[in-house]
Amino acid sequence: MKYIVKTPLTLVGFVSMYIFGGGLLSIASGLTHLFTSKSVFEAVMVYFLTEYLPPTSIEDVIAQVVIGTFTAGFLWYWKTAL
């Protein structure tokens, strides 16, 4: 729990979780687009556009940090505690 709470409060942790969360969201967006549109080219384009373009609002930045923090915290707990 301490990992999830304290990591985004540091500059390095915030940036790390922002990058990690952005990667997770871009993969999810690309896969979702692949399964709904049935076009590999469009799915790859959506993946690269969401991966390399910065978010457009503060809510997007916070969402990336929250998703990255909870995913990294869960993976850390799963690998060390279980």
Disulfide bonds with the S-S distance in Angstrom:
none
